[in-house]
Amino acid sequence: MKISLIFAFTFLVISSCQVTSSLSEPVRETQLESITVEENVSEEEITHIEPIPENVWEYMITKSSLNKNVIINEQTLIFMNNHIKDLDKFNSYLNKSYYFIYYVIQELEAADLPVELALIPFIESNYDPFSISPSGAVGLWQFMPRTGRLFDLEKSWWSEDRHDPFRSTHAAIGYFKYLFERFDNDIYLALAAYNAGPTYLDKQIRKNKRKGLETDFWSLNLNDQVTNYIPKYVAIRELVFNSEKYGITLPKVPFESVVKKIEIPGQVEILTLSEYLEIKPELIYKLNAGYTKWASAPKDKSIFYVPIEKTYLLESPDSPFEGVNQINWISHIVVSGDSLWSLASKYDTEVNIIKEINYIETSLLSINDTLLIPLSKTKMNNFIPYEMHIVSEGDTLWDISKKYNIEISDLIRMNSLNENSYLQLGQQLTIGNKNIHRNIESKKRTILYSVKQGDNLYKISDLFDVTVQSIKEINNFKNSDLMPGQIIKIAIRAF
């Protein structure tokens, strides 16, 4: 993974808790005495032998699988001192993993990988699923697009799996499984390959072999980024595993799931879900960071992760989300470069559906035209909720009613006409199915959006097909500055 790192080369000396070590001799980690449980031991005895850990840190230490010497070199000491110069800040830093680290540990154990790898997202992203590096790496595990695709992390108009903390974790562990096998289960080489790429690491190993040199991590000639990656890992591992030694109080992160995966029928608007659960939308966005729009994709069901104490509300028969598909349409203003095929791909629909709904007879689009787009290929999107007919030369009420297969009386009533009304060239006539008459501009809905790292007004306006000016006006912005995590209002044209 490519990430930007800024490295200090001077020691940060702390009066009460400075870390020191002799650089000539490696520091050996304490070996935990393993407990062997016979196959015929009862569950009660096992529970007695191995009590349930109080938190994830205790469990991680107990289950540590590393039996090698841990070298605390000069660079590692610098990173350690950087962390402990402000213990409150370090505590908050570790607490960022609260909602995700238990899941990460469970997935690592299922893959028979060292549980210590659960510390890697601290280095990669500060356990921030919205994190985006300058090089384009994304999410907790900082996947690049190509690597993400190799591990089935998909991207659509509605979602970005690299941001999804749970899907990306599953992918990252699959990647680590591959790297451990490729590099003979050497954790340092596997981590170096994760950071710099396995091809690069293989190249450096071959160079050492040709020179008759050792091929362990510390003997390789690597670039500064990967050379400092392992000391960063060793530093945080040492501070967590020996927290009492350094006067660190670890945050209370329980060794149990604090979120639950749920399925909700149809498409779900995130703001509506947060209001029903009485949870801040920032948290819903964080737990479900894979959703890049104001709602989940328009499919038969939506997957959400919510705080476990709130799940009873969604399991209740009174839940407003039972059998609901709330958002089915959006209006799109045609811009340069748009085509029916690109729009169909973007919105997960079909060209013939867009043409039918908007009464388009050719494949040509006009810039600034507004198209009504069904957001999925479901049966419930096959009706026409709104359309406008522009009167051209020779048009009559009878011709128009025949073209759109509606009664003349309905056409007259919808447009406040009478049978003797004259039609004017360019006149706009509302066309609809019976009593469904909606004006796109009058049906704007306001949603909330959580600003992600790397976002700007232009990027956000493109995401939602709105103008930068409309975002500024609804939020009373005097400038264009945005901060990650900031919640802003967006008025979208949607039904």
N, C-alpha and C positions, 0 to 999 in steps of 0.2 A: 504494500500500500504506500502510495506517495503522499506524504504529509509534510507541511512546513514545520521545521523545528528550529528554534533559536537556542543556541547553546552558550552557556557562560563558562569561562575557563578560569574563574577565580573562586576560591572558597567563600562560602557565606558562613561566617562564624557566629554562633549563637551562644550567649553566655550560659544559659541554663541547660541546653540540650544539644550541644554540638556533637556531630558524629565524627569519630576518628577511627583510623585503622592503619595498621602497618601494611604498606603496599607491597612489601616483599613477600608476605605470606598471605595466602587466601584465607578468608574467614570461612570456617566450616559450619554449615547449618546443623541445628540440633536434629538428631534422628529420632523420630517418633516410634515408640515401641508398638509393633503391630499386634493385633489380637486375632488369634485364629479361632474360629468358631466351628465346632464339629457339625456335621450335616444333621445329626439327630438331636441337636439342641432345640428346645422349644422356643417359640416366639417370646414367651415371657422372660426366659433366661437371656435371650439375645438382647432384648430391651434393657434388661438389667446390666448386661455387660457393656453395651454401647448406648448410653443415654442419649436422648434427642438433644442435639446441640441448641444452644440458646440463640445463635445467630449464624449468618452465613460465614463470618470470619472464622469462628470456632470450627465450623464444619470444614472449611477450606484447609485450615491448618492440620486438622486431624486426618484428612484424606490426602494430604500432600504425597505425591508419588515420586518426587525427585530425591535421588540418593547420591547426587553428585556434590562436589564442593561448589560453593557459591563464592565467586570472586567479587569482592567489594573493592573496585579500583578507584582511582582518583575521580574519574568522571561520575561514577556511581555516587560517591560521597557528595559531589556537588548537587546532584539531583535530590539526594536525601535531605541535604541542608536547605535546599529551596523549598521543599515540602514542609519541613518542621519549623521554619522560621515564623510561621503563622499557623498554630495548631487548630484554631477555629476554622480557618480557611481550608485546611487539609481535611477536617472533619466534614465540612460541607461538600468538598470535592468528592469524598468517598460516598457521601449520602446521595449523590446524583444517580447512583446505581440502584436505588431503592426498589423501583418497580420492575427491574429487568434481571438483576444478577442471579436471583434464585433460578429463574428459567435457564439462564446461561449455564449454571453449574449442573442442572439436571440434564441438559443436552450434552454437555461434555462427558458426564459419567456414562450416559447411554452410548456414547461413541468410544468409550474406553480411552479417553484422553485426559491429561492432567487437569485437575480442577483449577489449578493456578492460572490457566489461560483465561479464566473469568476476569482477570485483572487487565487484560489487553485493551478492552474498550476504554479504560481510563486513559491510556496512552494515545489511542487512536482518535478518540472523539470526546473525552470527558463524559462518556456515557450519554451523549446527546444525540438522539436519533435524527435531529435536524442538521447536524454538522455537515458542512461542505468545505472541502479544502480548496485552495487556489488551483490545484491541478485537476479538480473535478471528482475527487474521491468523496463518497457519500455515506452517511449513516453511522451507526455505532461502530461498525467494523471497517468503515472507509473503503468500500468497494469501488473500484473503477468500473466504468460501463462494460468493458470487454470481459473482465473477470466475473462480474455480476451475471452476464448472459451465460457464461460457462456453467454457472451453478443455478440456473433457472430463475434468476431474479429478473422479473419482467417490468416493463414500463409502458404505460398507456396514458391517454389523456386524463384519466381519472386517478391513476396511482403510480407510485414509484417504489418497487419492492426493496430497493437498496436503503430507503428510509425506514421501512417497516422493521421495528426492532426485533420482532419474532421470526419473520421469514429470513431476514438477513443473518440472524444468529444461526439458524439452521444451515444456511449456505456457508457461513464462515467456518462452522465446525466441519462441514464436509470438505472444505478447502484444507483445513488443518489436518484432517485425517489423511488426505493425500500427501501433504508435505511431510508429515511424520514418517509415512511409509517410504517416501522418496529419500529422506535424509536419515535413515536408520534410527528413527525415534530419538534423535538428538534435539532437545527442545530449543537450544540456542540457534542451531542451524535452521530449524523449522521456522522460528520467529524471524530470523534474518531473511529467509526466503519469502515469508509473508510480507515483510516490509519492502524488500527490494526486488522480489521476483525470483523464482527458482532458477530461471535460465542464467541470470546474473551470478547467482551464488555458485551454480555448477561451474561456471567459467572461472571464478576465482579459486575454487577447489582444484580444478585441473591445473591451474598455474602453479599452485603449491606442490602438487604431486610431481610435476615436471622438474621442479627445483629440489625435490627430495625433502620438502618441509612438511610439518604437521598440517592437518586439514581441519582441526577444531576451529571453532568460531574465533577464538582469541589469536590464532595464528594467521588468519586470513587478512589480506590487504583489501579492505572494503572502504567504500565512500563514507564520508562523515555522517550522513543520515543514518545508515544502518549500523555504523560503528557505535553510535550513541543510543540506538534503539534498545539494545540488550541492557546497557546500564540503566536506562529508564525503567525497564521491566524489573531488574534486580532491585532497584531502589524502592519501588513501591511494594514489592514483595517483602523485602526486609522490614519495612516499616509496619506493614500489616501483620506479618507473622511474629514480630517481636515488638509489638506496640507498647507493652509495659516498660520495656527497656528504654524506650525513647520518650516516655511520658505522654503517649498518645491515647486519647479516649476514642475508640472506634464508634461510629454511629450505630444506632440500634436498627439493624436490618434483619428482620426475622428469617429463620430458615423455613420458610413456607411461602406459598404463593400468595401475593397480595392483589393479584389481578386474575380475572377469569375470562376465558374465551367464550363468546356467545354468538349465536346466529340470530339474525333478525330478518324477517321476510322482506323482500324487495329492497328498494333503495332508501337510504336513511340520510336525512340532513343532520349534519353534526351539531349545529346550534340547537335544533329541536331535541336531539338526544341529550345534550348537556343540560338543557332546561328541565327536561323530564326527570333526569337523575339528580338534579340539583348539584351538578359538578361544573366547575369552571371550564369553559371550552378549551382553555390552554391545556388542561390535563387530558381531555378527550383527544385533542390533536397529538399530544405527546405519546400517549399509549397507542395511537393508531396513525403514526406519522407517515405510513405508506399512502394514506389518502391525501392527495395533493389539491383537491378541490373542496368545495363547501359540503360535499356529500360523498357517500360511497358510490360505486358504479351502479348503473341501472340494470341489475341482474335479479334473478329469482330470490337470492338471499345475500345478506351482507354479514361479514365477519367483523366483530368489534371486540376489543379488550377493554374491560371496565373494572374499576376497583371492586374487589370481591364482595365487599359489604353492600354494594348497590345492586347486585345481580337479582335479588329477590323482586325488585321492581319490574324487571323485564320478564321474569318468570310468572308474574301475576296475570290472571285473565283480563285484568283491567288495563293492561299495557296498550297504549295507543298505537303501537307498531305492529300489532298482530294483523297479518294479511294486507299490509299497506305498502303501496308503491307510490311514494309521495311526489317524486319529481320525475316527469316524463319528457319534458320538452325544454328547449332553450332556443332563443333567437340568436342568429349569427349574422353579423354585418360583414359582407364580402369585402376582402382586402386584396391587394395585388398579390398574385401567386396562388390564390384559392382556385380549386377546381372541385367538381362534384366528387371525384374520386378521393381527393385528399380530405375533403370534409366527411365523407362516408367513413374513411379509415379513422379519422380523428375522433369522431363521435360514436364509433361502433354501430354504424347503421349501414344501409345500402343505398346506392346511387338511385335506383328506381323509386325507392321510398321518398327520398328528398325531392325528386322530380315530380312525383305524384302529388305530394302534399303541397308543394309550392307552385303547381301547375306550370312546370318548366317543360317546354317542348323540345328545346335544343340543349346542348351541353355547355353553352356559353353563359358565363355569369358576368354581371355588371358590378363594378366597384361601388360600394356603399349601399347596395341592395341588402334588405333584411330577409334572411331565410329562416323559416321555422324548421327546426331539426328535432326529430324524435331521437331520444338518447339511448335507445336499444331496439333490438329487433323482436320485441315481444308483441303478442296479439293486442294487448291493451293500448298500444300506440298506433293502431291502425285507423283510428277515427281522426277527423280533421277538426281541431278545436277553433281554428281562426284562419281566415284568409281574406285578402282584399282584392277586388277586381277593379282594374283601371279601365274606365269606359273609353272605347276607341270608336272610330268612324263606323257607322252602320249597326252598332249595338242596339238591341232592344231588350226590354225586360224579359220577353219570351225567350229570346236567344240565350240570354244569360242564365235564366232558370233552367233551360234545357242543358246547357254546357255543364253546370255544376250539380244537375240532378236534384234541384230543390223546387218547391212550389213557388209560383209567382207571389202568392199571398204572403209567404214567409219572407221573400226578398223585399217586398214592399214594407212589411212591418219592421224588419230589422233595420231598414234605412230611412224610416219615417217618410215614406213616399205615398203617392196614391196612383191609381191606375192611369191617370191622365198626365202624370209627371213626365216632363221632358228630361232626357239624359244629356248631360253636358260632356264634351270631350275632356278627358283627364279626370272626370269625376271619380271619386273612390267609393266603391260599394262594398259594404261588409257582407262576406259570405260565411255561412257557418252551418253546422248540423243542428237544425231545430232551434233550441234555446241556448246553444253554446255560442256566445258572441264575446270574444275577448280581444282587447287591444293590447298588443305587445308592450308598448311603452307604458301603459297604465298598470301593467301587471308586473312591475319590477318588485323583486324581493330583496331585502337587506340581509346579508349574511356576515358572519364574522370570520376573519382569516388570521391565522397565526403566522407572523412574519418569520421566515427561515433565514439562516445564515446565507448570504449571497443574494438575497432578494433585493430588488429595487422596484420603484413604481412602474417602470416600463415592463419589467418581467411579469409583475403581478397583473398589470392591465392586459397583457397578452394571454395569461393563464385564464382569465375570466371573460375575455372579449369585451372589455370596457375601456373607456378612455382614462388616461392619467388624470385629466382634469376632473372627471367625475369622482375619482378616489380622493383627490385633494379637497373637493367641495364637501363631500359627505363627512370627512374627518376634520375639516377646518384646518388643513395643513397649510402652514406658511412657507415651508420648504419641503424638500424631497427626502430628508434624512429619515431612515428607518432603523430600528434596532431589532435583532433576533429575539423572538418571544413576544414582541409587541402585537397586540390584537387591534386590527383595523376593520372598519366597516367597508363593505363593497356592495353596491346596488347592482345586482345582476338582472338581466332580462330573461326570466325563466317562468315557467308555469308550474 
